[in-house]
């Protein structure tokens, strides 16, 4: 969730009360609804998609059977759980909380396998590409530990770190800090390889796979494309207000961005030409390309939308409150979304043809009182 989401909730509630959109039939019919006692902060399928994992402000992470929607196991924490990440085997996962606790779990054990302490806030945690170590960020430093809890690296920034990731081959660590600085680090030694300064207006950054170009999305200057080592952007892609995020497509010829101006946009990454604009009635929280890039997934206020690459809206899936995330499964037949209504929901994307079609009978996961 962006730093502006709480303000948006108040403003968007007023907007939706005044301007209720016409919703397609079946927009409220989830295939599966997984229930928590508070906001669901993250959700994701296991690598083999046999289970789903959810985290919540109710202080738990929960494992669910994908076929039935039944709960498998509850992992209790002492504070609201902000997110989780699977390792590549699907046999373990890592969670993090508001209190700065980072915990490694085995899926078949309700007790933690490894517990790590990090000065709050924790903004994100991920496994290395080989799943042999864990990266965490949020304060002025990025930390790496082995999966046994041994400290490996500490990468210092001069301001809180908003984003971090490994390069695809695991050789580099890429970080972005609040001061508007992106750094590439040697993942073996912790040495700085290069640094790119965007200024304090920048909200986030994303490198190309070869690390020769980087996107920066900003509060008031749209999306900027920078070439590594340069002092000014080579392209500026305009939005009317702050940009919440941006991604490259697979071959890095197009850029997808989303913004508080109620739009998601697709751009030509070489010329900067605007290819497509997807209009919403509220701020757009996030967006993703499908693997073949013929469809685009967006989420805004209480709904998830699926669009053709022509700009035609195929359908909509609705929650009862703000949606804070959504993702395709591997085959892209289903969409998983989660949000402030205390649920994660699975939707059948195969039914979205632009026509009204029947949806499967919904299944409802069991709430915590039954566990």
Buried (B, 14 or more C-beta within 10 A) or exposed (E): BBEBBEEBBEEBBEBBEEEEBEEBEBBBBBBBBBBBEBBBBBBBBBBEBEBBBBBBBBBBBBBBBBEEBEBBBEBEBEBBBBBBBBBEEBBBBBBBBBBBBBBBBBBEEEEBBBEBEBEBBBBBBBBBBEBEBBBBBBBBBBBBBEBEEEEBBEBEBEEBBBBBBBBEEBEBBBBBBBBBBBBBBBBEEBEEBEEBEBEEBBBBBBBBEEBEBBBBBBBEBBBBBBBBEEEEBEBBBBBEBBBBBBBBEEEBEBBBBBBBBBBBBBBBBEEBEEBBEBEBBBBBBBBBBBEEBEBBBBBBBBBBBBBBBEEEBBBBBBBEBBBBBBBBBEEBEBBBBBBBBBBBBBBBBEBBEEEEBEBEEBBEBBBBEEE
